[in-house]
Amino acid sequence: TSATGSWVLNFAELNELNAGGYQRPESTDVAAPIPLRKVDPKYPPELRTAHVEGEVILYAIIRKDGTVDSIQLVHGIDAHLDANAMDALAQWKFQPAEKGGEPINLEAVVHIPFRARGPAY
């Protein structure tokens, strides 16, 4: 949860050996990555005041060492907010996902909301 709302992360095991075709997984027992360090994106006051809001969607790889890289914009809302979301995600650190007790690389799709007003309770 951030100042702008809750992030949603969807992930899948990155199959680097067979990227070109479908391969049936040996096991579906993947332990999810755990965020150890979270960084919220900057939401400039002028954009908040102008009610520039929506959801930035990013693609990234969460590496075996817990770092995030290969970040790509899937859906943007504003060039500044898009860049701020990418910068924030790049600073996240994870306890890596595991399969069979071994760290693995994951593909992730990350939804980052920007809301000009606080959540209604």
C-alpha angles and dihedrals in degrees: 000000000000136000088270098045141283120319118226119211122192116184144179134185112273108234102201095169096059106026093144100059145021118277122183109241117244091221136004093208100117119156109220121243114256120219110237097172125025127189121192119219119250113256106196113223092232091058091045091050090048088052093238098166144144138103128304113208119202136183117214143156120240103209130217089256092056097253124128122229145146089058114182131179112244098171127004137188105190131002093238095046091044091053092045091051092050092048092049094049091049088061096053117109124202140193092240125250115258137211118188089354093301125111114250138189116251135199111225136192110202125197113202116186124209113196122178093210132044122264117278115243 
